[in-house]
Each structure stands twice: as structure tokens, then as C-alpha cells.
Amino acid sequence: MSDLYNLHAGYLKFRNPVAVASMAGITDSAFFEQCKDAGLYILGGYSLDEPTMQASKAIAARGRKEFVSDDIFSLIESELKKVSGKGVAIGINVRATTAGPMIRAAELAKKYGALLEINAHCRQEEMAAIGVGEVMLKDRIRLARLVTELKSTGVVVSLKMRTGVVDDVALLRLLEKAGLDIVHVDAMGRGGANLKEHGNNSIEGYETAQAMYSAGSDMISMARAVMAGPKIVKSIVAYTEDQQQMTGWYNAPSHICRGGDLRGLTWCCPPIKDCPIHMALRRANLDPEKFAKIKLNFGKGTPLEVGTTTCFGSMVWCCKFNKHCYLREGSMEENNLDMKAYVALKKKLSEEIIKNIDKERVIT
Ligand SMILES: Cc1cc2nc3c(=O)[nH]c(=O)nc-3n(C[C@H](O)[C@H](O)[C@H](O)COP(=O)(O)O)c2cc1C
């Protein structure tokens, strides 16, 4: 398998960053056949115990699709068998009122090299009434315990959630410590968090996919657009591959002054003008002088160091690749630096900046 993206989580390797998100009653092994270009396919959601299965039956009775079964674990295992080993990473999205069935599902997922996704996303009244789905976010200690218990099986764990329901940062900092591998965020127009991040909501074409990548998502997922036409998976995969081939940084951040996350400091000028960089540096708790030193020290001895034709004499202060600039391009030519090599260095510089930020002190 080619490793264009180097995307891993535990024993899972994703061949591309495009996921199909779970849709109860729809994302099964038959639907998978139309989504084989994806990097990740999430089966389910499955209701694992009596109370959640009763809730599923009630939901189905009012006309919404659900995976209803009297032997849910056999169903999950037979589905896992059908979709495993086809080059697509697999997940199972699950809900239960207690940890026991979740642990059993985790063991099953691990057996087939799949990930287990806790469904803390569902808002159906029948689920909320039994303390399952989005309401789980409100008890972060319990959720953290659940993550730890699931991790003890060795499974890769993802949490599916919406942003803005609770204090996301406090929740995710705790869950990261508990061992959570992936956060699958239904961002509903917002930016995201800090773990291996997986953004979702209303992705229906290149622009929306790119917006989600530029906001810092390592992966993106789609649900309704795939239901409307599964061919979208192939086209978003192809688009992402093009971006990665051309730039080497498919989820490069936007400029800070265009709303980019803190990784976007890599594109910034020296902090001398009255501009949004100061707000970003305050958020990051990074002193402007220290920031300048990080950039300049990083540049030393690299082809970014000298930029005789650029505004500030070094390409560490130059902007993003999608903004054409004859000044930067002049220096790139002088230094024999092609666009991919330029982006690779700027990516490393962004990692160096982030390494110097105390995550616990970032203002959110
Ligand atoms: C019919 C349908 C069923 C869904 N079932 C589930 C589910 O079982 N578990 C879950 O976590 N999310 C479920 N979702 C939410 C989707 O996975 C996704 O997060 C949401 O639709 C937003 O993404 P989209 O804008 O690409 O559709 C469902 C969505 C739809 C439309």
C-alpha cells in the first residue's frame, strides 16, 4: 500500500484521509461495496444491549432506519468479515448503556483490525432517555473511564461527538489522557481539537473538504453526501491525492489572518504590524520575541534561511503556497527550492512552533 499520507492510529493505517461516517440502517457491508475508495469506512451505528436495541426498535417504528437484530454481535461479526482485508480501514460505531457490551464489541473490533467508535453523537430522544449518545458528553469522568476500559482491550478508540455541546477542550484533554486515539468531530461550522482529528459535517465537494482540511483535520468524513451519491468518495479521494502530490501538505492551515489555526503561524510575517498574529500569539501564550527566535533559529542552515528578494530577508517569514508571490518565488529560485521542498520545510517549521506551545495554557 502506498504511504502518501503517513496516516496511522495504533494498528490502523489509513490509505487516504477520506472516511465514510456511520449512518444507522445504511452503512453496512452492502453499502461498503460502493465506497471502496475510502480510507476509512465506519459500519453501524449498532445498539449493543437490550435498552439500546429497544430504543432502536422504537426509532425504526417511527420510520427512521436502524440496524435491528436479535443477535447483534453475530451481525457485527459477519459484517466485519465481509468488509475486512479490502485495503479500507474499518470502524464500528456503537452505543450501549453500560461498559460490558462496549468491551465485547471492542474485542471484536480488535480481532478484525477495526476501530471502535463510541457514539456520543446521537440525539434521538429514545437514546437520550436512556443516557446514550450525545448526553454522554455531559459526564466526562464516566466517559474517560469508559475510554480507559476500552483501551485495555488494545482496540483503537474513536469518539464521535458534536462540538459546542460541552467544553470541548476540557473534555478532550481528559480523554486524551485516558487513551483516546481519535476524535471524530461533527464540527457544524467550527474548528476542532488537538488529538488525531477527524472532521465532519456537510462536506459535499472540494471546497467544503478543503475548508475542513485547512481547519486542521487529519481526516474528513462524509455521510449524507455519500448516501445521495457514493461516487463523491472517489472524487474527494482524487482531489485530496492531487493536493498531497502537489504540495505534500493536504491539510495545510490557512493564513492566521484568514482564520487559520495556530499551525498557520508558519506563514506569518515578523510580529511588527498591528495584525491578527498578535491575537494568535496571545492565544498560544507565546511571546513575540520568542516566536521570532523560533522561526529564525529553525531557518538557520536550511534553504529557508536566506530570501534576498523577500520582504524580510528570509523565507521563514513567507506566506502560503496558494498565494503567488514573485518575491518569494525569486528567492526560491535563487535557493533551488521547489514548491514541495518549500512546503515540507514550512510544515516542519509549524511543528517546531507547535512544539514550543504549552498546550495546557492555550487560550480557547
Ligand atoms: C441517516 C443517518 C443516520 C446516522 N446514523 C448515525 C449513527 O448511527 N451514528 C453516528 O455516530 N452518527 C450517525 N449519523 C451522523 C453522521 O455520521 C454524520 O455525523 C452527520 O450526518 C453529519 O455529516 P454529513 O453532513 O456528512 O451528513 C447519521 C446520519 C444520518 C444522515
The ligand as an ORCA input file, in Angstrom:
! r2SCAN-3c Opt
* xyz 0 1
  C     -29.488      8.638      8.205
  C     -28.369      8.968      9.144
  C     -28.036      8.059     10.134
  C     -26.993      8.350     11.024
  N     -26.632      7.443     11.964
  C     -25.567      7.683     12.772
  C     -25.133      6.712     13.705
  O     -25.689      5.621     13.827
  N     -24.073      7.007     14.482
  C     -23.410      8.212     14.401
  O     -22.444      8.441     15.134
  N     -23.810      9.152     13.515
  C     -24.852      8.907     12.702
  N     -25.230      9.846     11.774
  C     -24.480     11.109     11.669
  C     -23.459     11.074     10.529
  O     -22.467     10.079     10.744
  C     -22.763     12.442     10.358
  O     -22.029     12.745     11.516
  C     -23.741     13.586     10.101
  O     -24.729     13.198      9.168
  C     -23.016     14.841      9.580
  O     -22.250     14.534      8.443
  P     -22.778     14.892      6.929
  O     -23.003     16.361      6.925
  O     -21.646     14.474      6.038
  O     -24.024     14.126      6.723
  C     -26.280      9.579     10.900
  C     -26.651     10.475      9.896
  C     -27.659     10.177      9.019
  C     -27.997     11.175      7.947
*
